Amino acid sequence: MTSSFALVFGRVTKRYSAVVALDDVSFAVERGELFGLIGPDGGGKTTAIRLACGLIATDGGSVSVLGRDPVREHRVVTAALGYLSQRFSLYGDLTIDENIAFFAEIHGVRRYGAARDRLLEMTQLTPFRKRRADRLSGGMKQKLALACTLVHEPDVLVLDEPTTGVDPVSRREFWKLLSEFLSQGLTIVMATPYLDEAERCHRVALLHDGHLLAIDQPAVLQAALSGRLLEVVTETARPPMDVLAGVAGVDDVQTFGDRAHVRIAGSDVDTAAKTLADALTSHGIRPLSIRPVPASLEDVFIDLIARGEAARANVVRAAGMEKQT
């Protein structure tokens, strides 16, 4: 059985007792695509990954991997899929070579020497192949885990927050490796809470509280955000949200570390910047910088969450009014 898609979720629902981890979620991942499942902890990313790997069953809807059911045809799907979990278990008392050999044999691969050598070369682990896994740095362990996941040469690679807790240099090297594997035709589905990583994906699905908020190319989602964004930096530790929110023409204000992103309704950023500066100055706060910036995925994500919460509040309010009448 073949499919034009590597992974398909069709109206998938998954519950853990009273908690709905995924609620009527649908998306399709094309072959050769780098697809991101994006969202905070508790958003449903790991549940989606576990469903894709056939580790759990749905409570509603369907999941298919390369046209097959990952639960009913688990062996076939496992042979075609590589899974790197948040806590991938390497064997500390085994060397790099021995760890890869172990995972190759688990998948029934007997002639794995060429694949192992190629993966060690790509991950730059060849000089350390006789070193025990418990003596590797965090970044080297992650690269070894990736090599173990790919030694049986799967068609689809599924990663569950692979760079969490990894230093910036190792993260950059890890992404370089993923780019190389993509160029070879591998399909990669990755869950990550890092929105800067999400912007590297071909397409992303934004998940929050088990709901699919949006799915598209990062650039398309960013361009769809209404209004214009101004980044505000002040001499205070962070800009005063209440002052900025009270300025006429401001649709939304969000804090980003020591600065604020102010979304204005119109396109006249010069006038808006002057109005914001005047408002801050009138409250005794000196603005250091007010400049237009492009929307980030984080801006989009926050906007979608706010709109979703507002819509749910309107539904609750309408239901309450109906009861009163």
Secondary structure as the mmCIF struct_conf table of DSSP 4:
data_model
#
loop_
_struct_conf.conf_type_id
_struct_conf.id
_struct_conf.beg_label_comp_id
_struct_conf.beg_label_asym_id
_struct_conf.beg_label_seq_id
_struct_conf.end_label_comp_id
_struct_conf.end_label_asym_id
_struct_conf.end_label_seq_id
BEND BEND1 SER A 4 SER A 4
STRN STRN1 PHE A 5 TYR A 16
TURN_TY1_P TURN_TY1_P1 SER A 17 ALA A 18
STRN STRN2 VAL A 19 GLU A 30
TURN_TY1_P TURN_TY1_P2 ARG A 31 GLY A 32
STRN STRN3 LEU A 34 ILE A 38
TURN_TY1_P TURN_TY1_P3 ASP A 41 GLY A 42
BEND BEND2 GLY A 43 GLY A 44
HELX_RH_AL_P HELX_RH_AL_P1 LYS A 45 ALA A 52
TURN_TY1_P TURN_TY1_P4 CYS A 53 GLY A 54
BEND BEND3 LEU A 55 ILE A 56
BEND BEND4 ASP A 59 ASP A 59
STRN STRN4 GLY A 60 VAL A 65
TURN_TY1_P TURN_TY1_P5 LEU A 66 GLY A 67
STRN STRN5 ARG A 68 ARG A 68
TURN_TY1_P TURN_TY1_P6 PRO A 70 GLU A 73
HELX_RH_AL_P HELX_RH_AL_P2 HIS A 74 ALA A 80
STRN STRN6 LEU A 81 LEU A 84
TURN_TY1_P TURN_TY1_P7 GLN A 86 ARG A 87
TURN_TY1_P TURN_TY1_P8 GLY A 92 ASP A 93
BEND BEND5 LEU A 94 LEU A 94
STRN STRN7 THR A 95 THR A 95
HELX_RH_AL_P HELX_RH_AL_P3 ILE A 96 ILE A 106
TURN_TY1_P TURN_TY1_P9 HIS A 107 GLY A 108
BEND BEND6 ARG A 110 ARG A 110
HELX_RH_AL_P HELX_RH_AL_P4 GLY A 113 MET A 122
TURN_TY1_P TURN_TY1_P10 THR A 123 GLN A 124
HELX_RH_3T_P HELX_RH_3T_P1 THR A 126 PHE A 128
TURN_TY1_P TURN_TY1_P11 ARG A 129 LYS A 130
BEND BEND7 ARG A 131 ARG A 131
STRN STRN8 ARG A 132 ARG A 132
HELX_RH_3T_P HELX_RH_3T_P2 ALA A 133 ARG A 135
BEND BEND8 LEU A 136 LEU A 136
HELX_RH_AL_P HELX_RH_AL_P5 GLY A 138 LEU A 150
TURN_TY1_P TURN_TY1_P12 VAL A 151 HIS A 152
BEND BEND9 ASP A 155 ASP A 155
STRN STRN9 VAL A 156 ASP A 160
BEND BEND10 GLU A 161 GLU A 161
TURN_TY1_P TURN_TY1_P13 PRO A 162 GLY A 165
HELX_RH_AL_P HELX_RH_AL_P6 PRO A 168 SER A 183
TURN_TY1_P TURN_TY1_P14 GLN A 184 GLY A 185
STRN STRN10 THR A 187 THR A 192
BEND BEND11 PRO A 193 PRO A 193
HELX_RH_AL_P HELX_RH_AL_P7 LEU A 195 ALA A 198
TURN_TY1_P TURN_TY1_P15 GLU A 199 ARG A 200
BEND BEND12 CYS A 201 HIS A 202
STRN STRN11 ARG A 203 HIS A 208
TURN_TY1_P TURN_TY1_P16 ASP A 209 GLY A 210
STRN STRN12 HIS A 211 ASP A 216
HELX_RH_AL_P HELX_RH_AL_P8 PRO A 218 ALA A 223
TURN_TY1_P TURN_TY1_P17 ALA A 224 ALA A 224
BEND BEND13 LEU A 225 LEU A 225
BEND BEND14 GLY A 227 GLY A 227
STRN STRN13 ARG A 228 THR A 234
BEND BEND15 GLU A 235 ARG A 238
HELX_RH_AL_P HELX_RH_AL_P9 MET A 241 ALA A 245
TURN_TY1_P TURN_TY1_P18 GLY A 246 GLY A 246
BEND BEND16 VAL A 247 VAL A 247
TURN_TY1_P TURN_TY1_P19 ALA A 248 GLY A 249
STRN STRN14 VAL A 250 PHE A 256
TURN_TY1_P TURN_TY1_P20 GLY A 257 ASP A 258
STRN STRN15 ARG A 259 ILE A 264
BEND BEND17 ALA A 265 SER A 267
HELX_RH_AL_P HELX_RH_AL_P10 VAL A 269 SER A 282
TURN_TY1_P TURN_TY1_P21 HIS A 283 GLY A 284
STRN STRN16 PRO A 287 VAL A 293
HELX_LH_PP_P HELX_LH_PP_P1 PRO A 294 SER A 296
HELX_RH_AL_P HELX_RH_AL_P11 LEU A 297 GLN A 324
#
